[in-house]
Amino acid sequence: MSMKVTETALPEVKIVESDLFCDELGSVFETFNADEFASGVAADVEFVQDDHLRSRRGVLRGLHYQIQHPQGKLVRVVVGEVFDVAVDIRLSSHNFGKWIGVHLSAVNRRQMWVPPGFAHGFVVMSDTAECLCKATDYWYPEHERSLLWSDPDIGVDWPIEFAPILAGKDQAGKRLYEAEYYA
């Protein structure tokens, strides 16, 4: 695998891109290689759960995190396009409350690594989108929390000109100053 890793404004959040190999039969690219991930993105990471999410245009999921059993997530899009966001919610971090957003699509084949200690969410930009997410811990609904997607204290600049479609838990998300966060 020839993996390119790009740091973002939040150094722990990384963009991962793989070379695409094409021939007369089609194309192939490697989406994950444990050795290269450990040496280029994050060491000592073990993925234990894969999720496949499908949503329609305008759906905004997040900003989610688990207060216990925090999850690191490697997110990629296999159909369509999303704007993917990570927010640092580690109180001890000098980046506490800061966010990074990246367009992920089936066309650009980018992946975003969102480490434990960050809230995560996305909005669907295309008619439909399908996302694959590798997680470092299992989903525990009783530990899941949501930050308010539109919290002005975080100030995510969602690239949308429409009212997003939200799940009840996302409509009830907490403002950063009210939320539980990591030490």
QUIQUI-V188045 format. One line per field, one symbol per residue. psi: psi as a letter, one per 40 degrees, with the letter a starting at -180 (. if undefined). burial: + if it has 16 or more other ideal C-beta (glycine too) atoms within 10 Angstrom, else -. A space follows every 10 residues. Layout:
psi=???
burial=???
This chain:
psi=ighhhhiadh ddhihhiiih hiaeebiiih dhhddddddd chifhhhehh ihhhiihehh hihiihdifi hihhhiheha iihhhhhhfh deieeheiii ihhhiddeei ihhhiieiii iihhdidiih ihhhieiihh deehihihdf hdddfhghfi fihihiiddd deiiideeii ii.
burial=--+-+----+ -+++++-+-- ---------- -+---++--+ ++--+-+--- --+-+-+-++ ++++++---+ +++++++--+ ++++++++++ --+-+-+-++ +++++---++ ++++++++++ ++++++--++ +++++++--- --+-++++++ +--+-+-+-- ---+-+---+ --+--+--+- ++-
